[in-house]
Amino acid sequence: MILIFDTDALIKLNRVGMLELVLRRFECLLPEAVYKEAVLDAKGHAYVDAEEIERLVAVTGVRIMATPAAPQLPRMGIGESAAMALTPEHVGDDVVIVSDDKRFISHLASERRLFFDVPALVAHMARERLITFARAKDVLARLRPYSSKASISVALDALGEEENP
């Protein structure tokens, strides 16, 4: 599975301490525009996540990908548009976009693209035994300030079903 991130998902995974594990456990592609937004631009504004994301991208060897020329999606940020632009090159490679942006997720669903929101990625990692169910539940609790209640609830329900078959 190849994961492609938008900026929002990258930052949220870092905030809950999961970014390094995700970057190490999956093949991950980072659109150049997302890296610029999450690291280069963010460092200029002294955002706390920027240096840690920069370090993790460097030590895990994540590929930063130039984004093919594509129009910016209506009502979407540059990171979402860049993530979407990378997927046509990799269709058939089990490519999954990771985002927590509701508009973008609706767009991905309408385009029949594979996606995880951040809570769903955490639940997936537990189901695949990449993390324990207890750790997944802890991470989901830490995601509460950042992700929607509905997304967290769906992820917790999925964990409950898997943990107690």
PyMOL commands that place a pseudoatom at each C-alpha (Angstrom):
pseudoatom trace, name=CA, resn=MET, resi=1, chain=A, elem=C, hetatm=0, pos=[0.000, 0.000, 0.000]
pseudoatom trace, name=CA, resn=ILE, resi=2, chain=A, elem=C, hetatm=0, pos=[1.262, 3.457, -0.925]
pseudoatom trace, name=CA, resn=LEU, resi=3, chain=A, elem=C, hetatm=0, pos=[0.106, 6.398, 1.172]
pseudoatom trace, name=CA, resn=ILE, resi=4, chain=A, elem=C, hetatm=0, pos=[-0.062, 9.956, -0.177]
pseudoatom trace, name=CA, resn=PHE, resi=5, chain=A, elem=C, hetatm=0, pos=[-0.629, 12.702, 2.386]
pseudoatom trace, name=CA, resn=ASP, resi=6, chain=A, elem=C, hetatm=0, pos=[-2.212, 16.090, 2.400]
pseudoatom trace, name=CA, resn=THR, resi=7, chain=A, elem=C, hetatm=0, pos=[-0.826, 18.657, 4.843]
pseudoatom trace, name=CA, resn=ASP, resi=8, chain=A, elem=C, hetatm=0, pos=[-3.596, 18.298, 7.419]
pseudoatom trace, name=CA, resn=ALA, resi=9, chain=A, elem=C, hetatm=0, pos=[-3.100, 14.546, 7.829]
pseudoatom trace, name=CA, resn=LEU, resi=10, chain=A, elem=C, hetatm=0, pos=[0.680, 14.903, 8.065]
pseudoatom trace, name=CA, resn=ILE, resi=11, chain=A, elem=C, hetatm=0, pos=[0.402, 17.443, 10.868]
pseudoatom trace, name=CA, resn=LYS, resi=12, chain=A, elem=C, hetatm=0, pos=[-2.255, 15.503, 12.793]
pseudoatom trace, name=CA, resn=LEU, resi=13, chain=A, elem=C, hetatm=0, pos=[-0.246, 12.281, 12.665]
pseudoatom trace, name=CA, resn=ASN, resi=14, chain=A, elem=C, hetatm=0, pos=[2.756, 14.182, 13.989]
pseudoatom trace, name=CA, resn=ARG, resi=15, chain=A, elem=C, hetatm=0, pos=[0.755, 15.796, 16.792]
pseudoatom trace, name=CA, resn=VAL, resi=16, chain=A, elem=C, hetatm=0, pos=[-0.420, 12.435, 18.119]
pseudoatom trace, name=CA, resn=GLY, resi=17, chain=A, elem=C, hetatm=0, pos=[3.003, 10.821, 17.839]
pseudoatom trace, name=CA, resn=MET, resi=18, chain=A, elem=C, hetatm=0, pos=[2.166, 8.448, 14.968]
pseudoatom trace, name=CA, resn=LEU, resi=19, chain=A, elem=C, hetatm=0, pos=[3.917, 10.038, 12.012]
pseudoatom trace, name=CA, resn=GLU, resi=20, chain=A, elem=C, hetatm=0, pos=[7.261, 8.282, 12.364]
pseudoatom trace, name=CA, resn=LEU, resi=21, chain=A, elem=C, hetatm=0, pos=[5.653, 4.854, 12.691]
pseudoatom trace, name=CA, resn=VAL, resi=22, chain=A, elem=C, hetatm=0, pos=[3.402, 5.461, 9.671]
pseudoatom trace, name=CA, resn=LEU, resi=23, chain=A, elem=C, hetatm=0, pos=[6.345, 6.681, 7.579]
pseudoatom trace, name=CA, resn=ARG, resi=24, chain=A, elem=C, hetatm=0, pos=[8.364, 3.602, 8.545]
pseudoatom trace, name=CA, resn=ARG, resi=25, chain=A, elem=C, hetatm=0, pos=[5.584, 1.013, 8.075]
pseudoatom trace, name=CA, resn=PHE, resi=26, chain=A, elem=C, hetatm=0, pos=[4.211, 2.137, 4.710]
pseudoatom trace, name=CA, resn=GLU, resi=27, chain=A, elem=C, hetatm=0, pos=[5.605, 3.305, 1.427]
pseudoatom trace, name=CA, resn=CYS, resi=28, chain=A, elem=C, hetatm=0, pos=[4.770, 7.007, 1.592]
pseudoatom trace, name=CA, resn=LEU, resi=29, chain=A, elem=C, hetatm=0, pos=[4.814, 9.711, -1.036]
pseudoatom trace, name=CA, resn=LEU, resi=30, chain=A, elem=C, hetatm=0, pos=[4.736, 13.357, -0.132]
pseudoatom trace, name=CA, resn=PRO, resi=31, chain=A, elem=C, hetatm=0, pos=[3.674, 15.846, -2.778]
pseudoatom trace, name=CA, resn=GLU, resi=32, chain=A, elem=C, hetatm=0, pos=[6.246, 18.627, -3.061]
pseudoatom trace, name=CA, resn=ALA, resi=33, chain=A, elem=C, hetatm=0, pos=[3.486, 21.188, -2.398]
pseudoatom trace, name=CA, resn=VAL, resi=34, chain=A, elem=C, hetatm=0, pos=[2.564, 19.426, 0.858]
pseudoatom trace, name=CA, resn=TYR, resi=35, chain=A, elem=C, hetatm=0, pos=[6.193, 19.391, 1.997]
pseudoatom trace, name=CA, resn=LYS, resi=36, chain=A, elem=C, hetatm=0, pos=[6.487, 23.076, 1.163]
pseudoatom trace, name=CA, resn=GLU, resi=37, chain=A, elem=C, hetatm=0, pos=[3.316, 23.907, 3.095]
pseudoatom trace, name=CA, resn=ALA, resi=38, chain=A, elem=C, hetatm=0, pos=[3.995, 21.656, 6.114]
pseudoatom trace, name=CA, resn=VAL, resi=39, chain=A, elem=C, hetatm=0, pos=[7.715, 22.301, 6.448]
pseudoatom trace, name=CA, resn=LEU, resi=40, chain=A, elem=C, hetatm=0, pos=[9.205, 25.176, 4.471]
pseudoatom trace, name=CA, resn=ASP, resi=41, chain=A, elem=C, hetatm=0, pos=[6.334, 27.672, 4.791]
pseudoatom trace, name=CA, resn=ALA, resi=42, chain=A, elem=C, hetatm=0, pos=[5.538, 26.514, 8.331]
pseudoatom trace, name=CA, resn=LYS, resi=43, chain=A, elem=C, hetatm=0, pos=[9.126, 27.052, 9.510]
pseudoatom trace, name=CA, resn=GLY, resi=44, chain=A, elem=C, hetatm=0, pos=[8.833, 30.636, 8.290]
pseudoatom trace, name=CA, resn=HIS, resi=45, chain=A, elem=C, hetatm=0, pos=[5.844, 31.043, 10.623]
pseudoatom trace, name=CA, resn=ALA, resi=46, chain=A, elem=C, hetatm=0, pos=[7.556, 29.180, 13.499]
pseudoatom trace, name=CA, resn=TYR, resi=47, chain=A, elem=C, hetatm=0, pos=[4.927, 26.403, 13.599]
pseudoatom trace, name=CA, resn=VAL, resi=48, chain=A, elem=C, hetatm=0, pos=[5.968, 23.749, 16.095]
pseudoatom trace, name=CA, resn=ASP, resi=49, chain=A, elem=C, hetatm=0, pos=[5.395, 20.745, 13.827]
pseudoatom trace, name=CA, resn=ALA, resi=50, chain=A, elem=C, hetatm=0, pos=[7.575, 21.919, 10.948]
pseudoatom trace, name=CA, resn=GLU, resi=51, chain=A, elem=C, hetatm=0, pos=[11.002, 20.899, 12.225]
pseudoatom trace, name=CA, resn=GLU, resi=52, chain=A, elem=C, hetatm=0, pos=[9.829, 17.510, 13.494]
pseudoatom trace, name=CA, resn=ILE, resi=53, chain=A, elem=C, hetatm=0, pos=[8.103, 16.716, 10.193]
pseudoatom trace, name=CA, resn=GLU, resi=54, chain=A, elem=C, hetatm=0, pos=[11.254, 17.789, 8.332]
pseudoatom trace, name=CA, resn=ARG, resi=55, chain=A, elem=C, hetatm=0, pos=[13.377, 15.503, 10.528]
pseudoatom trace, name=CA, resn=LEU, resi=56, chain=A, elem=C, hetatm=0, pos=[11.029, 12.526, 10.131]
pseudoatom trace, name=CA, resn=VAL, resi=57, chain=A, elem=C, hetatm=0, pos=[10.846, 12.894, 6.361]
pseudoatom trace, name=CA, resn=ALA, resi=58, chain=A, elem=C, hetatm=0, pos=[14.650, 12.946, 6.230]
pseudoatom trace, name=CA, resn=VAL, resi=59, chain=A, elem=C, hetatm=0, pos=[15.294, 9.962, 8.534]
pseudoatom trace, name=CA, resn=THR, resi=60, chain=A, elem=C, hetatm=0, pos=[12.605, 7.741, 7.025]
pseudoatom trace, name=CA, resn=GLY, resi=61, chain=A, elem=C, hetatm=0, pos=[13.530, 8.439, 3.408]
pseudoatom trace, name=CA, resn=VAL, resi=62, chain=A, elem=C, hetatm=0, pos=[10.038, 9.468, 2.332]
pseudoatom trace, name=CA, resn=ARG, resi=63, chain=A, elem=C, hetatm=0, pos=[9.982, 10.420, -1.334]
pseudoatom trace, name=CA, resn=ILE, resi=64, chain=A, elem=C, hetatm=0, pos=[9.035, 14.019, -1.993]
pseudoatom trace, name=CA, resn=MET, resi=65, chain=A, elem=C, hetatm=0, pos=[7.352, 14.012, -5.372]
pseudoatom trace, name=CA, resn=ALA, resi=66, chain=A, elem=C, hetatm=0, pos=[7.049, 16.814, -7.884]
pseudoatom trace, name=CA, resn=THR, resi=67, chain=A, elem=C, hetatm=0, pos=[3.391, 17.303, -8.633]
pseudoatom trace, name=CA, resn=PRO, resi=68, chain=A, elem=C, hetatm=0, pos=[2.266, 16.876, -12.230]
pseudoatom trace, name=CA, resn=ALA, resi=69, chain=A, elem=C, hetatm=0, pos=[0.764, 20.008, -13.726]
pseudoatom trace, name=CA, resn=ALA, resi=70, chain=A, elem=C, hetatm=0, pos=[-2.894, 19.986, -12.791]
pseudoatom trace, name=CA, resn=PRO, resi=71, chain=A, elem=C, hetatm=0, pos=[-5.471, 22.635, -12.015]
pseudoatom trace, name=CA, resn=GLN, resi=72, chain=A, elem=C, hetatm=0, pos=[-6.176, 23.388, -8.397]
pseudoatom trace, name=CA, resn=LEU, resi=73, chain=A, elem=C, hetatm=0, pos=[-9.342, 21.639, -7.309]
pseudoatom trace, name=CA, resn=PRO, resi=74, chain=A, elem=C, hetatm=0, pos=[-12.251, 23.994, -6.606]
pseudoatom trace, name=CA, resn=ARG, resi=75, chain=A, elem=C, hetatm=0, pos=[-12.534, 24.928, -2.926]
pseudoatom trace, name=CA, resn=MET, resi=76, chain=A, elem=C, hetatm=0, pos=[-9.500, 22.792, -2.054]
pseudoatom trace, name=CA, resn=GLY, resi=77, chain=A, elem=C, hetatm=0, pos=[-6.104, 23.771, -0.791]
pseudoatom trace, name=CA, resn=ILE, resi=78, chain=A, elem=C, hetatm=0, pos=[-2.888, 23.305, -2.693]
pseudoatom trace, name=CA, resn=GLY, resi=79, chain=A, elem=C, hetatm=0, pos=[-2.001, 20.229, -0.620]
pseudoatom trace, name=CA, resn=GLU, resi=80, chain=A, elem=C, hetatm=0, pos=[-5.229, 18.439, -1.504]
pseudoatom trace, name=CA, resn=SER, resi=81, chain=A, elem=C, hetatm=0, pos=[-4.856, 19.327, -5.181]
pseudoatom trace, name=CA, resn=ALA, resi=82, chain=A, elem=C, hetatm=0, pos=[-1.255, 18.079, -5.169]
pseudoatom trace, name=CA, resn=ALA, resi=83, chain=A, elem=C, hetatm=0, pos=[-2.194, 14.793, -3.485]
pseudoatom trace, name=CA, resn=MET, resi=84, chain=A, elem=C, hetatm=0, pos=[-4.942, 14.225, -6.033]
pseudoatom trace, name=CA, resn=ALA, resi=85, chain=A, elem=C, hetatm=0, pos=[-2.589, 15.069, -8.916]
pseudoatom trace, name=CA, resn=LEU, resi=86, chain=A, elem=C, hetatm=0, pos=[-0.129, 12.358, -7.834]
pseudoatom trace, name=CA, resn=THR, resi=87, chain=A, elem=C, hetatm=0, pos=[-2.652, 9.529, -7.868]
pseudoatom trace, name=CA, resn=PRO, resi=88, chain=A, elem=C, hetatm=0, pos=[-3.154, 9.051, -11.627]
pseudoatom trace, name=CA, resn=GLU, resi=89, chain=A, elem=C, hetatm=0, pos=[0.497, 8.008, -11.969]
pseudoatom trace, name=CA, resn=HIS, resi=90, chain=A, elem=C, hetatm=0, pos=[0.010, 5.280, -9.387]
pseudoatom trace, name=CA, resn=VAL, resi=91, chain=A, elem=C, hetatm=0, pos=[-3.476, 3.928, -10.084]
pseudoatom trace, name=CA, resn=GLY, resi=92, chain=A, elem=C, hetatm=0, pos=[-3.429, 0.173, -9.618]
pseudoatom trace, name=CA, resn=ASP, resi=93, chain=A, elem=C, hetatm=0, pos=[-0.641, 0.330, -7.058]
pseudoatom trace, name=CA, resn=ASP, resi=94, chain=A, elem=C, hetatm=0, pos=[-3.075, 0.293, -4.127]
pseudoatom trace, name=CA, resn=VAL, resi=95, chain=A, elem=C, hetatm=0, pos=[-2.606, 4.022, -3.571]
pseudoatom trace, name=CA, resn=VAL, resi=96, chain=A, elem=C, hetatm=0, pos=[-4.462, 5.545, -0.644]
pseudoatom trace, name=CA, resn=ILE, resi=97, chain=A, elem=C, hetatm=0, pos=[-4.730, 9.278, 0.036]
pseudoatom trace, name=CA, resn=VAL, resi=98, chain=A, elem=C, hetatm=0, pos=[-4.660, 10.251, 3.708]
pseudoatom trace, name=CA, resn=SER, resi=99, chain=A, elem=C, hetatm=0, pos=[-6.629, 13.376, 4.598]
pseudoatom trace, name=CA, resn=ASP, resi=100, chain=A, elem=C, hetatm=0, pos=[-8.861, 14.712, 7.340]
pseudoatom trace, name=CA, resn=ASP, resi=101, chain=A, elem=C, hetatm=0, pos=[-10.374, 17.456, 5.176]
pseudoatom trace, name=CA, resn=LYS, resi=102, chain=A, elem=C, hetatm=0, pos=[-14.112, 16.722, 4.852]
pseudoatom trace, name=CA, resn=ARG, resi=103, chain=A, elem=C, hetatm=0, pos=[-14.550, 18.468, 1.488]
pseudoatom trace, name=CA, resn=PHE, resi=104, chain=A, elem=C, hetatm=0, pos=[-11.572, 16.653, 0.062]
pseudoatom trace, name=CA, resn=ILE, resi=105, chain=A, elem=C, hetatm=0, pos=[-12.779, 13.307, 1.408]
pseudoatom trace, name=CA, resn=SER, resi=106, chain=A, elem=C, hetatm=0, pos=[-16.181, 13.916, -0.239]
pseudoatom trace, name=CA, resn=HIS, resi=107, chain=A, elem=C, hetatm=0, pos=[-14.381, 14.691, -3.487]
pseudoatom trace, name=CA, resn=LEU, resi=108, chain=A, elem=C, hetatm=0, pos=[-12.260, 11.540, -3.208]
pseudoatom trace, name=CA, resn=ALA, resi=109, chain=A, elem=C, hetatm=0, pos=[-15.372, 9.440, -2.579]
pseudoatom trace, name=CA, resn=SER, resi=110, chain=A, elem=C, hetatm=0, pos=[-17.131, 10.959, -5.597]
pseudoatom trace, name=CA, resn=GLU, resi=111, chain=A, elem=C, hetatm=0, pos=[-14.065, 10.154, -7.738]
pseudoatom trace, name=CA, resn=ARG, resi=112, chain=A, elem=C, hetatm=0, pos=[-13.960, 6.605, -6.320]
pseudoatom trace, name=CA, resn=ARG, resi=113, chain=A, elem=C, hetatm=0, pos=[-10.444, 7.118, -4.961]
pseudoatom trace, name=CA, resn=LEU, resi=114, chain=A, elem=C, hetatm=0, pos=[-9.153, 5.144, -2.019]
pseudoatom trace, name=CA, resn=PHE, resi=115, chain=A, elem=C, hetatm=0, pos=[-8.668, 7.215, 1.126]
pseudoatom trace, name=CA, resn=PHE, resi=116, chain=A, elem=C, hetatm=0, pos=[-8.249, 7.066, 4.868]
pseudoatom trace, name=CA, resn=ASP, resi=117, chain=A, elem=C, hetatm=0, pos=[-9.047, 9.838, 7.253]
pseudoatom trace, name=CA, resn=VAL, resi=118, chain=A, elem=C, hetatm=0, pos=[-6.538, 9.869, 10.120]
pseudoatom trace, name=CA, resn=PRO, resi=119, chain=A, elem=C, hetatm=0, pos=[-8.709, 7.868, 12.576]
pseudoatom trace, name=CA, resn=ALA, resi=120, chain=A, elem=C, hetatm=0, pos=[-9.387, 5.226, 9.903]
pseudoatom trace, name=CA, resn=LEU, resi=121, chain=A, elem=C, hetatm=0, pos=[-5.648, 4.894, 9.236]
pseudoatom trace, name=CA, resn=VAL, resi=122, chain=A, elem=C, hetatm=0, pos=[-5.060, 4.309, 12.956]
pseudoatom trace, name=CA, resn=ALA, resi=123, chain=A, elem=C, hetatm=0, pos=[-7.804, 1.652, 13.042]
pseudoatom trace, name=CA, resn=HIS, resi=124, chain=A, elem=C, hetatm=0, pos=[-6.339, 0.029, 9.906]
pseudoatom trace, name=CA, resn=MET, resi=125, chain=A, elem=C, hetatm=0, pos=[-2.930, -0.154, 11.563]
pseudoatom trace, name=CA, resn=ALA, resi=126, chain=A, elem=C, hetatm=0, pos=[-4.453, -1.938, 14.562]
pseudoatom trace, name=CA, resn=ARG, resi=127, chain=A, elem=C, hetatm=0, pos=[-6.384, -4.388, 12.362]
pseudoatom trace, name=CA, resn=GLU, resi=128, chain=A, elem=C, hetatm=0, pos=[-3.141, -5.140, 10.476]
pseudoatom trace, name=CA, resn=ARG, resi=129, chain=A, elem=C, hetatm=0, pos=[-1.367, -5.671, 13.831]
pseudoatom trace, name=CA, resn=LEU, resi=130, chain=A, elem=C, hetatm=0, pos=[1.063, -2.809, 13.199]
pseudoatom trace, name=CA, resn=ILE, resi=131, chain=A, elem=C, hetatm=0, pos=[0.006, -1.336, 16.546]
pseudoatom trace, name=CA, resn=THR, resi=132, chain=A, elem=C, hetatm=0, pos=[-1.947, -2.802, 19.433]
pseudoatom trace, name=CA, resn=PHE, resi=133, chain=A, elem=C, hetatm=0, pos=[-5.642, -2.142, 19.870]
pseudoatom trace, name=CA, resn=ALA, resi=134, chain=A, elem=C, hetatm=0, pos=[-4.837, -0.389, 23.164]
pseudoatom trace, name=CA, resn=ARG, resi=135, chain=A, elem=C, hetatm=0, pos=[-2.390, 1.941, 21.429]
pseudoatom trace, name=CA, resn=ALA, resi=136, chain=A, elem=C, hetatm=0, pos=[-4.912, 2.637, 18.663]
pseudoatom trace, name=CA, resn=LYS, resi=137, chain=A, elem=C, hetatm=0, pos=[-7.546, 3.581, 21.228]
pseudoatom trace, name=CA, resn=ASP, resi=138, chain=A, elem=C, hetatm=0, pos=[-5.050, 5.845, 22.993]
pseudoatom trace, name=CA, resn=VAL, resi=139, chain=A, elem=C, hetatm=0, pos=[-4.129, 7.551, 19.708]
pseudoatom trace, name=CA, resn=LEU, resi=140, chain=A, elem=C, hetatm=0, pos=[-7.802, 8.007, 18.836]
pseudoatom trace, name=CA, resn=ALA, resi=141, chain=A, elem=C, hetatm=0, pos=[-8.353, 9.654, 22.219]
pseudoatom trace, name=CA, resn=ARG, resi=142, chain=A, elem=C, hetatm=0, pos=[-5.442, 12.030, 21.491]
pseudoatom trace, name=CA, resn=LEU, resi=143, chain=A, elem=C, hetatm=0, pos=[-6.967, 12.809, 18.083]
pseudoatom trace, name=CA, resn=ARG, resi=144, chain=A, elem=C, hetatm=0, pos=[-10.142, 14.232, 19.669]
pseudoatom trace, name=CA, resn=PRO, resi=145, chain=A, elem=C, hetatm=0, pos=[-9.033, 17.877, 19.442]
pseudoatom trace, name=CA, resn=TYR, resi=146, chain=A, elem=C, hetatm=0, pos=[-8.052, 17.435, 15.788]
pseudoatom trace, name=CA, resn=SER, resi=147, chain=A, elem=C, hetatm=0, pos=[-10.472, 15.017, 14.076]
pseudoatom trace, name=CA, resn=SER, resi=148, chain=A, elem=C, hetatm=0, pos=[-14.244, 14.853, 13.901]
pseudoatom trace, name=CA, resn=LYS, resi=149, chain=A, elem=C, hetatm=0, pos=[-16.203, 12.976, 16.551]
pseudoatom trace, name=CA, resn=ALA, resi=150, chain=A, elem=C, hetatm=0, pos=[-17.902, 10.976, 13.802]
pseudoatom trace, name=CA, resn=SER, resi=151, chain=A, elem=C, hetatm=0, pos=[-14.600, 9.800, 12.287]
pseudoatom trace, name=CA, resn=ILE, resi=152, chain=A, elem=C, hetatm=0, pos=[-13.230, 8.823, 15.674]
pseudoatom trace, name=CA, resn=SER, resi=153, chain=A, elem=C, hetatm=0, pos=[-16.450, 7.005, 16.547]
pseudoatom trace, name=CA, resn=VAL, resi=154, chain=A, elem=C, hetatm=0, pos=[-16.359, 4.994, 13.290]
pseudoatom trace, name=CA, resn=ALA, resi=155, chain=A, elem=C, hetatm=0, pos=[-12.730, 4.044, 13.972]
pseudoatom trace, name=CA, resn=LEU, resi=156, chain=A, elem=C, hetatm=0, pos=[-13.500, 3.017, 17.561]
pseudoatom trace, name=CA, resn=ASP, resi=157, chain=A, elem=C, hetatm=0, pos=[-16.463, 0.934, 16.364]
pseudoatom trace, name=CA, resn=ALA, resi=158, chain=A, elem=C, hetatm=0, pos=[-14.200, -0.818, 13.847]
pseudoatom trace, name=CA, resn=LEU, resi=159, chain=A, elem=C, hetatm=0, pos=[-11.692, -1.578, 16.574]
pseudoatom trace, name=CA, resn=GLY, resi=160, chain=A, elem=C, hetatm=0, pos=[-14.409, -2.926, 18.867]
pseudoatom trace, name=CA, resn=GLU, resi=161, chain=A, elem=C, hetatm=0, pos=[-15.696, -5.274, 16.180]
pseudoatom trace, name=CA, resn=GLU, resi=162, chain=A, elem=C, hetatm=0, pos=[-12.213, -6.586, 15.413]
pseudoatom trace, name=CA, resn=GLU, resi=163, chain=A, elem=C, hetatm=0, pos=[-11.126, -6.915, 19.024]
pseudoatom trace, name=CA, resn=ASN, resi=164, chain=A, elem=C, hetatm=0, pos=[-14.270, -8.844, 20.049]
pseudoatom trace, name=CA, resn=PRO, resi=165, chain=A, elem=C, hetatm=0, pos=[-15.236, -11.051, 17.080]
for i in range(1, 165): cmd.bond("trace and resi %d" % i, "trace and resi %d" % (i + 1))
show_as sticks, trace
zoom trace
